Amino acid sequence: MSRLRYAFLFLFGFILMSGCTVAEENTEPESTEDKVIQVAEHQQIQVLPFQDGAGSATLVFDAGMADIIVTADGLNPDERYTIAVEGAVVFGPEENVQVRVGAIEDETLFVPNAEGELYVSMANPTRVLLQRSDLSVVIATEQGQEVMVTDRFQVNKREE
C-alpha cells in the first residue's frame, strides 16, 4: 500500500474519531423548547431516536404533509403494539399506514416480525402537528405500557 494511501486512511480515521465526544451526563430533563422543529415549505427530514436507542421516528415534511416513519427493534414478536404521536394522532387504520416490516391487526395494533422489528409509516397533514407542544412518538403495548418513546418536541412553521 502506498504512503499516500496510508496517509489518507490515517487522516480519514482521525477525522472520524475527532467527531466522537463523550457526552456529560445530564440529569435535568430537556425542555420542549430545545426540540422545536421549524418546518419550511420545502422538503425536510427530522430524525428523532427512541430514548433507549432501539430505533427512531423520522419525520419527512414535504408539500404540507408529514410522513412519520417508525423503525423499531427489540420488540416482543408475540406482543401487539400501538404507535402514536402522543398529543396528535394514533397510527391506523390499515388504509392510512404502510407496514413494511411486521403486520397490522385490528386497525391500530402492530405486530413485529419474528426478530422483533417494525417499520411503519403514516402520512398526515403537517397542520396536525403544528403548534402543538409536548409531542412525542410512542410505541406502547396493547395494554398501554410505553415501551419506546422519543424526546418531546414541537413543530412550528418557519417564517421565510
N, CA, C and O of each residue as an XYZ file, in Angstrom:
640
protein
N       0.854     -1.166      0.000
C       0.000      0.000      0.000
C       0.902      1.232      0.000
O       1.906      1.269      0.712
N       0.556      2.212     -0.776
C       1.401      3.393     -0.896
C       1.307      4.273      0.349
O       0.355      4.199      1.125
N       2.328      5.104      0.505
C       2.349      6.032      1.646
C       1.173      7.005      1.573
O       0.608      7.376      2.601
N       0.811      7.412      0.373
C      -0.302      8.335      0.201
C      -1.599      7.694      0.700
O      -2.409      8.349      1.355
N      -1.787      6.421      0.389
C      -2.996      5.724      0.840
C      -2.992      5.597      2.362
O      -4.027      5.808      2.994
N      -1.846      5.255      2.966
C      -1.740      5.187      4.428
C      -2.058      6.547      5.061
O      -2.775      6.636      6.057
N      -1.511      7.588      4.461
C      -1.749      8.934      4.988
C      -3.232      9.283      4.904
O      -3.801      9.852      5.835
N      -3.848      8.933      3.776
C      -5.274      9.207      3.613
C      -6.096      8.444      4.651
O      -6.979      9.022      5.285
N      -5.815      7.150      4.831
C      -6.551      6.353      5.804
C      -6.357      6.876      7.217
O      -7.301      6.907      8.005
N      -5.119      7.293      7.545
C      -4.853      7.855      8.865
C      -5.653      9.138      9.068
O      -6.294      9.322     10.103
N      -5.610     10.028      8.068
C      -6.321     11.296      8.162
C      -7.825     11.065      8.244
O      -8.502     11.709      9.044
N      -8.354     10.161      7.434
C      -9.788      9.856      7.456
C     -10.195      9.301      8.820
O     -11.222      9.699      9.371
N      -9.399      8.390      9.361
C      -9.673      7.837     10.690
C      -9.616      8.909     11.765
O     -10.436      8.913     12.683
N      -8.653      9.820     11.660
C      -8.546     10.908     12.623
C      -9.767     11.811     12.564
O     -10.286     12.222     13.602
N     -10.231     12.125     11.356
C     -11.413     12.978     11.197
C     -12.631     12.294     11.810
O     -13.413     12.932     12.516
N     -12.792     11.015     11.547
C     -13.923     10.285     12.120
C     -13.863     10.274     13.637
O     -14.868     10.504     14.309
N     -12.676     10.005     14.176
C     -12.528      9.924     15.626
C     -12.683     11.287     16.294
O     -13.158     11.367     17.427
N     -12.292     12.352     15.613
C     -12.387     13.668     16.229
C     -13.829     14.108     16.401
O     -14.112     14.981     17.221
N     -14.741     13.525     15.647
C     -16.155     13.862     15.790
C     -16.812     13.150     16.946
O     -17.941     13.483     17.308
N     -16.143     12.181     17.537
C     -16.717     11.425     18.644
C     -16.352     12.098     19.950
O     -15.173     12.310     20.234
N     -17.343     12.431     20.740
C     -17.086     13.036     22.029
C     -17.856     12.286     23.086
O     -18.853     11.625     22.795
N     -17.395     12.390     24.301
C     -18.099     11.779     25.416
C     -19.036     12.831     25.988
O     -18.595     13.888     26.439
N     -20.326     12.540     25.967
C     -21.309     13.495     26.465
C     -21.341     13.459     27.982
O     -21.238     12.396     28.595
N     -21.484     14.626     28.572
C     -21.642     14.685     30.011
C     -23.041     14.222     30.357
O     -23.984     14.483     29.610
N     -23.186     13.543     31.476
C     -24.491     13.075     31.886
C     -25.333     14.272     32.306
O     -24.919     15.083     33.135
N     -26.523     14.366     31.720
C     -27.427     15.459     32.031
C     -28.631     14.867     32.747
O     -29.425     14.149     32.139
N     -28.770     15.159     34.026
C     -29.875     14.603     34.792
C     -31.100     15.486     34.759
O     -32.168     15.075     35.212
N     -30.965     16.713     34.223
C     -32.119     17.590     34.118
C     -32.890     17.260     32.850
O     -32.288     17.069     31.794
N     -34.229     17.191     32.940
C     -34.995     16.925     31.728
C     -34.881     18.090     30.762
O     -34.838     19.249     31.174
N     -34.832     17.773     29.467
C     -34.759     18.825     28.465
C     -36.141     19.433     28.289
O     -37.149     18.732     28.368
N     -36.185     20.707     28.058
C     -37.475     21.348     27.831
C     -37.887     21.149     26.388
O     -37.045     20.911     25.522
N     -39.168     21.245     26.131
C     -39.693     21.114     24.780
C     -39.107     22.191     23.882
O     -38.946     21.975     22.681
N     -38.786     23.350     24.448
C     -38.244     24.441     23.654
C     -36.932     24.046     22.981
O     -36.587     24.596     21.935
N     -36.201     23.108     23.562
C     -34.947     22.655     22.971
C     -35.179     21.774     21.746
O     -34.258     21.565     20.956
N     -36.389     21.257     21.577
C     -36.693     20.331     20.498
C     -37.765     20.900     19.566
O     -38.690     20.185     19.180
N     -37.650     22.163     19.207
C     -38.614     22.768     18.298
C     -38.153     22.496     16.876
O     -37.027     22.831     16.507
N     -39.018     21.893     16.083
C     -38.725     21.616     14.688
C     -39.358     22.731     13.870
O     -40.579     22.890     13.867
N     -38.538     23.492     13.185
C     -39.028     24.566     12.333
C     -39.230     23.996     10.933
O     -38.267     23.593     10.281
N     -40.476     23.963     10.470
C     -40.792     23.354      9.182
C     -40.872     24.428      8.111
O     -41.588     25.417      8.261
N     -40.139     24.227      7.042
C     -40.170     25.125      5.896
C     -41.124     24.564      4.845
O     -41.640     23.458      5.000
N     -41.355     25.314      3.791
C     -42.240     24.867      2.716
C     -41.593     23.765      1.869
O     -42.294     22.959      1.258
N     -40.266     23.732      1.833
C     -39.577     22.735      1.014
C     -39.376     21.437      1.802
O     -39.728     21.361      2.979
N     -38.825     20.446      1.167
C     -38.611     19.143      1.797
C     -37.664     19.251      2.982
O     -36.707     20.026      2.974
N     -37.960     18.454      3.996
C     -37.141     18.495      5.207
C     -37.287     17.170      5.948
O     -38.365     16.576      5.959
N     -36.200     16.707      6.566
C     -36.201     15.463      7.333
C     -35.744     15.759      8.752
O     -34.808     16.530      8.962
N     -36.413     15.139      9.733
C     -36.009     15.250     11.131
C     -36.040     13.846     11.736
O     -37.082     13.191     11.726
N     -34.913     13.385     12.259
C     -34.832     12.064     12.877
C     -34.865     12.226     14.392
O     -34.096     12.999     14.964
N     -35.769     11.483     15.036
C     -35.912     11.511     16.488
C     -35.658     10.101     17.016
O     -36.529      9.239     16.891
N     -34.494      9.845     17.601
C     -34.220      8.498     18.111
C     -35.082      8.187     19.334
O     -35.432      9.080     20.106
N     -35.415      6.913     19.496
C     -36.085      6.500     20.720
C     -35.070      6.598     21.848
O     -33.878      6.374     21.638
N     -35.536      6.931     23.031
C     -34.641      7.190     24.153
C     -33.744      6.004     24.483
O     -32.621      6.193     24.951
N     -34.221      4.783     24.248
C     -33.388      3.617     24.563
C     -32.504      3.203     23.392
O     -31.750      2.236     23.498
N     -32.591      3.925     22.274
C     -31.725      3.670     21.137
C     -32.102      2.480     20.284
O     -31.290      2.040     19.471
N     -33.299      1.938     20.433
C     -33.700      0.749     19.687
C     -34.524      1.092     18.453
O     -35.420      0.337     18.077
N     -34.233      2.208     17.827
C     -34.959      2.616     16.633
C     -35.139      4.121     16.633
O     -34.520      4.841     17.417
N     -36.012      4.587     15.726
C     -36.229      6.022     15.632
C     -37.555      6.324     14.958
O     -38.188      5.462     14.348
N     -37.946      7.570     15.093
C     -39.067      8.112     14.344
C     -38.476      9.163     13.419
O     -37.762     10.060     13.866
N     -38.768      9.054     12.149
C     -38.285     10.010     11.166
C     -39.475     10.775     10.626
O     -40.432     10.177     10.133
N     -39.421     12.084     10.714
C     -40.477     12.933     10.183
C     -39.978     13.525      8.881
O     -38.938     14.182      8.843
N     -40.732     13.286      7.806
C     -40.379     13.809      6.494
C     -41.466     14.808      6.114
O     -42.622     14.435      5.910
N     -41.090     16.067      6.023
C     -42.030     17.133      5.688
C     -41.879     17.480      4.219
O     -40.766     17.679      3.733
N     -43.020     17.554      3.500
C     -42.996     17.921      2.084
C     -44.397     18.319      1.654
O     -45.352     17.571      1.860
N     -44.518     19.484      1.064
C     -45.763     19.961      0.465
C     -46.962     19.863      1.411
O     -48.031     19.394      1.021
N     -46.777     20.303      2.641
C     -47.880     20.325      3.593
C     -48.207     18.993      4.236
O     -49.199     18.875      4.955
N     -47.380     17.987      3.983
C     -47.594     16.661      4.566
C     -46.412     16.296      5.458
O     -45.282     16.728      5.232
N     -46.701     15.492      6.471
C     -45.660     14.965      7.350
C     -45.768     13.452      7.328
O     -46.735     12.884      7.835
N     -44.774     12.798      6.739
C     -44.730     11.341      6.743
C     -43.941     10.943      7.981
O     -42.779     11.319      8.132
N     -44.570     10.187      8.859
C     -43.936      9.770     10.104
C     -43.561      8.301      9.958
O     -44.430      7.436      9.846
N     -42.263      8.029      9.959
C     -41.746      6.681      9.746
C     -41.172      6.180     11.060
O     -40.287      6.812     11.637
N     -41.668      5.055     11.529
C     -41.204      4.485     12.789
C     -40.488      3.179     12.504
O     -41.049      2.271     11.891
N     -39.239      3.090     12.956
C     -38.486      1.843     12.883
C     -38.098      1.465     14.311
O     -37.624      2.297     15.084
N     -38.308      0.208     14.638
C     -38.003     -0.247     15.998
C     -37.527     -1.686     15.950
O     -37.960     -2.466     15.101
N     -36.638     -2.031     16.861
C     -36.247     -3.425     17.021
C     -36.160     -3.742     18.505
O     -36.171     -2.847     19.350
N     -36.075     -5.016     18.802
C     -36.040     -5.444     20.195
C     -37.422     -5.588     20.814
O     -37.550     -5.724     22.030
N     -38.463     -5.559     19.974
C     -39.819     -5.742     20.483
C     -40.128     -7.228     20.629
O     -39.467     -8.064     20.013
N     -41.119     -7.556     21.432
C     -41.548     -8.932     21.613
C     -42.414     -9.334     20.418
O     -43.471     -8.739     20.208
N     -41.993    -10.330     19.628
C     -42.762    -10.715     18.450
C     -44.141    -11.294     18.777
O     -44.988    -11.408     17.892
N     -44.368    -11.656     20.030
C     -45.661    -12.211     20.425
C     -46.591    -11.151     21.006
O     -47.707    -11.466     21.420
N     -46.142     -9.904     21.040
C     -46.924     -8.800     21.621
C     -47.496     -7.931     20.499
O     -46.941     -7.875     19.402
N     -48.607     -7.256     20.784
C     -49.189     -6.294     19.852
C     -48.983     -4.898     20.434
O     -49.095     -4.693     21.642
N     -48.678     -3.934     19.547
C     -48.295     -2.591     19.971
C     -49.123     -1.521     19.263
O     -49.593     -1.720     18.142
N     -49.290     -0.394     19.929
C     -49.843      0.792     19.289
C     -48.693      1.753     19.035
O     -47.686      1.746     19.744
N     -48.862      2.572     18.021
C     -47.889      3.622     17.715
C     -48.673      4.917     17.639
O     -49.720      4.982     16.995
N     -48.166      5.947     18.296
C     -48.873      7.225     18.299
C     -47.895      8.386     18.349
O     -46.787      8.268     18.871
N     -48.326      9.499     17.801
C     -47.677     10.764     18.082
C     -48.516     11.324     19.214
O     -49.566     11.928     18.998
N     -48.027     11.109     20.422
C     -48.783     11.490     21.611
C     -49.095     12.982     21.571
O     -48.207     13.818     21.404
N     -50.355     13.287     21.726
C     -50.809     14.663     21.656
C     -51.347     15.037     20.291
O     -51.819     16.158     20.103
N     -51.287     14.103     19.311
C     -51.737     14.454     17.965
C     -52.532     13.342     17.272
O     -53.678     13.563     16.879
N     -51.941     12.148     17.115
C     -52.576     11.144     16.255
C     -52.100      9.730     16.607
O     -50.957      9.534     17.022
N     -52.986      8.759     16.437
C     -52.667      7.342     16.598
C     -52.521      6.734     15.200
O     -53.302      7.054     14.304
N     -51.535      5.868     15.010
C     -51.336      5.224     13.712
C     -52.487      4.260     13.432
O     -52.848      3.454     14.290
N     -53.050      4.340     12.254
C     -54.130      3.475     11.809
C     -55.216      4.326     11.195
O     -55.115      5.552     11.227
N     -56.231      3.739     10.649
C     -56.435      2.328     10.348
C     -55.550      1.858      9.199
O     -54.729      2.610      8.676
N     -55.735      0.616      8.826
C     -54.867     -0.055      7.861
C     -54.688      0.723      6.560
O     -53.590      0.746      6.005
N     -55.749      1.359      6.065
C     -55.621      2.081      4.791
C     -54.806      3.366      4.917
O     -54.450      3.961      3.899
N     -54.504      3.807      6.127
C     -53.715      5.031      6.327
C     -52.242      4.775      6.617
O     -51.466      5.725      6.709
N     -51.842      3.529      6.761
C     -50.455      3.228      7.107
C     -49.826      2.309      6.068
O     -50.516      1.600      5.335
N     -48.509      2.342      6.027
C     -47.730      1.382      5.248
C     -46.897      0.588      6.233
O     -46.102      1.152      6.984
N     -47.081     -0.711      6.228
C     -46.294     -1.590      7.090
C     -45.327     -2.329      6.182
O     -45.732     -3.133      5.343
N     -44.039     -2.045      6.361
C     -43.021     -2.700      5.524
C     -42.385     -3.878      6.226
O     -41.974     -4.843      5.583
N     -42.303     -3.802      7.550
C     -41.809     -4.916      8.351
C     -42.771     -5.067      9.518
O     -43.043     -4.103     10.232
N     -43.283     -6.267      9.711
C     -44.292     -6.514     10.730
C     -45.663     -6.603     10.082
O     -45.770     -6.789      8.870
N     -46.707     -6.470     10.879
C     -48.078     -6.572     10.376
C     -48.990     -5.685     11.215
O     -48.629     -5.247     12.307
N     -50.183     -5.431     10.677
C     -51.182     -4.663     11.407
C     -52.389     -5.562     11.654
O     -52.784     -6.342     10.787
N     -52.967     -5.445     12.843
C     -54.166     -6.197     13.202
C     -55.156     -5.246     13.851
O     -54.759     -4.274     14.494
N     -56.416     -5.517     13.688
C     -57.481     -4.752     14.357
C     -57.323     -3.244     14.184
O     -57.538     -2.483     15.128
N     -56.948     -2.813     12.986
C     -56.887     -1.411     12.572
C     -55.780     -0.558     13.199
O     -55.250      0.320     12.519
N     -55.408     -0.777     14.465
C     -54.403      0.097     15.095
C     -53.367     -0.658     15.924
O     -52.619     -0.039     16.681
N     -53.311     -1.976     15.795
C     -52.336     -2.765     16.557
C     -51.296     -3.345     15.609
O     -51.629     -3.909     14.567
N     -50.028     -3.196     15.989
C     -48.933     -3.631     15.136
C     -48.193     -4.786     15.789
O     -47.940     -4.784     16.994
N     -47.850     -5.774     14.966
C     -47.132     -6.964     15.428
C     -45.778     -6.987     14.721
O     -45.728     -6.986     13.491
N     -44.679     -7.008     15.479
C     -43.357     -7.058     14.847
C     -43.112     -8.405     14.170
O     -43.834     -9.375     14.405
N     -42.081     -8.446     13.326
C     -41.710     -9.718     12.707
C     -41.086    -10.640     13.761
O     -41.000    -10.283     14.935
N     -40.658    -11.817     13.332
C     -40.115    -12.811     14.261
C     -38.851    -12.322     14.979
O     -38.512    -12.828     16.049
N     -38.154    -11.338     14.393
C     -36.947    -10.779     15.022
C     -37.264     -9.587     15.926
O     -36.348     -8.977     16.476
N     -38.538     -9.248     16.086
C     -38.926     -8.132     16.950
C     -38.784     -6.771     16.301
O     -38.607     -5.774     17.001
N     -38.858     -6.705     14.958
C     -38.664     -5.459     14.225
C     -39.982     -4.945     13.638
O     -40.838     -5.725     13.220
N     -40.124     -3.628     13.615
C     -41.256     -2.958     12.973
C     -40.734     -1.847     12.082
O     -39.753     -1.181     12.412
N     -41.398     -1.652     10.950
C     -41.158     -0.500     10.088
C     -42.528     -0.084      9.596
O     -43.132     -0.764      8.767
N     -43.018      1.038     10.110
C     -44.369      1.503      9.818
C     -44.313      2.986      9.496
O     -43.580      3.733     10.143
N     -45.081      3.420      8.501
C     -45.158      4.846      8.218
C     -46.603      5.271      8.021
O     -47.453      4.485      7.602
N     -46.858      6.534      8.334
C     -48.181      7.097      8.150
C     -48.024      8.575      7.817
O     -47.303      9.301      8.502
N     -48.697      9.013      6.767
C     -48.649     10.415      6.365
C     -49.845     11.152      6.952
O     -50.960     10.633      6.995
N     -49.584     12.369      7.402
C     -50.617     13.252      7.945
C     -50.372     14.651      7.412
O     -49.241     14.994      7.069
N     -51.413     15.458      7.338
C     -51.167     16.861      7.014
C     -50.291     17.480      8.112
O     -50.486     17.202      9.295
N     -49.348     18.302      7.724
C     -48.457     18.939      8.688
C     -49.248     19.707      9.737
O     -48.811     19.809     10.884
N     -50.397     20.246      9.369
C     -51.207     21.026     10.306
C     -51.603     20.227     11.541
O     -51.880     20.813     12.588
N     -51.636     18.886     11.437
C     -51.964     18.043     12.586
C     -50.910     18.191     13.679
O     -51.218     18.067     14.864
N     -49.664     18.456     13.279
C     -48.561     18.565     14.231
C     -48.225     19.990     14.621
O     -47.626     20.222     15.672
N     -48.606     20.957     13.780
C     -48.197     22.340     14.006
C     -48.747     22.923     15.295
O     -49.901     22.708     15.667
N     -47.887     23.660     15.952
C     -48.242     24.452     17.129
C     -48.752     23.644     18.317
O     -49.338     24.216     19.237
N     -48.549     22.351     18.320
C     -48.889     21.550     19.491
C     -47.606     21.321     20.267
O     -46.580     20.954     19.694
N     -47.666     21.532     21.536
C     -46.457     21.361     22.336
C     -46.457     19.968     22.967
O     -47.487     19.296     23.033
N     -45.310     19.565     23.415
C     -45.135     18.282     24.101
C     -45.586     17.082     23.283
O     -46.282     16.204     23.794
N     -45.193     17.040     22.018
C     -45.429     15.862     21.194
C     -44.312     14.862     21.439
O     -43.195     15.259     21.773
N     -44.586     13.589     21.281
C     -43.562     12.554     21.278
C     -44.125     11.366     20.527
O     -45.338     11.159     20.491
N     -43.243     10.589     19.930
C     -43.658      9.366     19.255
C     -43.503      8.244     20.266
O     -42.449      8.080     20.879
N     -44.583      7.467     20.429
C     -44.629      6.448     21.474
C     -45.046      5.108     20.878
O     -46.000      5.025     20.105
N     -44.316      4.069     21.250
C     -44.739      2.690     20.983
C     -45.128      2.118     22.335
O     -44.335      2.136     23.276
N     -46.355      1.608     22.431
C     -46.859      1.065     23.695
C     -47.460     -0.311     23.454
O     -47.886     -0.627     22.343
N     -47.491     -1.124     24.497
C     -48.141     -2.429     24.386
C     -49.640     -2.226     24.242
O     -50.158     -1.132     24.465
N     -50.309     -3.272     23.876
C     -51.765     -3.236     23.733
C     -52.434     -2.808     25.038
O     -53.517     -2.224     25.017
N     -51.799     -3.093     26.161
C     -52.332     -2.726     27.473
C     -51.987     -1.287     27.863
O     -52.409     -0.822     28.922
N     -51.231     -0.576     27.027
C     -50.930      0.831     27.276
C     -49.594      1.118     27.928
O     -49.306      2.277     28.227
N     -48.769      0.117     28.161
C     -47.450      0.343     28.762
C     -46.478      0.853     27.699
O     -46.257      0.188     26.687
N     -45.895      2.039     27.928
C     -44.924      2.596     26.994
C     -43.680      1.726     26.947
O     -43.112      1.368     27.979
N     -43.268      1.394     25.728
C     -42.084      0.563     25.523
C     -40.943      1.406     24.970
O     -39.794      1.261     25.385
N     -41.272      2.289     24.027
C     -40.278      3.179     23.413
C     -40.908      4.550     23.250
O     -42.087      4.674     22.917
N     -40.101      5.579     23.491
C     -40.586      6.952     23.355
C     -39.440      7.855     22.909
O     -38.293      7.666     23.316
N     -39.761      8.836     22.072
C     -38.768      9.825     21.666
C     -38.778     10.967     22.676
O     -39.684     11.067     23.504
N     -37.779     11.813     22.604
C     -37.818     13.053     23.378
C     -39.021     13.857     22.912
O     -39.505     13.679     21.794
N     -39.493     14.732     23.767
C     -40.619     15.593     23.411
C     -40.165     16.643     22.405
O     -39.018     17.089     22.422
N     -41.101     17.031     21.520
C     -40.782     18.019     20.505
C     -42.014     18.838     20.173
O     -43.127     18.519     20.590
N     -41.794     19.892     19.421
C     -42.860     20.760     18.940
C     -42.542     21.108     17.496
O     -41.373     21.268     17.142
N     -43.566     21.226     16.655
C     -43.382     21.576     15.250
C     -43.966     22.956     15.024
O     -45.134     23.198     15.331
N     -43.167     23.853     14.493
C     -43.612     25.209     14.139
C     -43.333     25.453     12.665
O     -42.395     24.893     12.098
N     -44.147     26.285     12.057
C     -43.908     26.659     10.662
C     -42.848     27.752     10.636
O     -42.948     28.749     11.351
N     -41.853     27.555      9.821
C     -40.761     28.516      9.712
C     -41.237     29.718      8.893
O     -41.825     29.570      7.821
N     -40.973     30.889      9.418
C     -41.293     32.123      8.679
C     -40.174     32.358      7.687
O     -39.008     32.452      8.069
N     -40.524     32.454      6.409
C     -39.487     32.637      5.382
C     -39.591     33.985      4.731
O     -38.798     34.306      3.845
